[in-house]
């Protein structure tokens, strides 16, 4: 598993749909407090401001993401 620092590299957001900006595949994230989550990253520009936010599968925002890694597919 390779962990990336969020300041150095972000997950690839490429999916579009009925949400603002683009969305990434599911990734594993680690917050500054050491908690782990499976999340999706949303990024884009809204009202002239850039955003890069992480949400879990219940649509709760995950704050203070420090690191992320890809989740390998079993297929």
Secondary structure as GFF3:
##gff-version 3
##sequence-region A 1 75
A	DSSP	beta_strand	4	5	.	.	.	ID=ss1
A	DSSP	beta_strand	13	15	.	.	.	ID=ss2
A	DSSP	beta_strand	22	24	.	.	.	ID=ss3
A	DSSP	beta_strand	27	31	.	.	.	ID=ss4
A	DSSP	beta_strand	36	46	.	.	.	ID=ss5
A	DSSP	beta_strand	49	55	.	.	.	ID=ss6
A	DSSP	beta_strand	61	62	.	.	.	ID=ss7
A	DSSP	beta_strand	65	70	.	.	.	ID=ss8
###
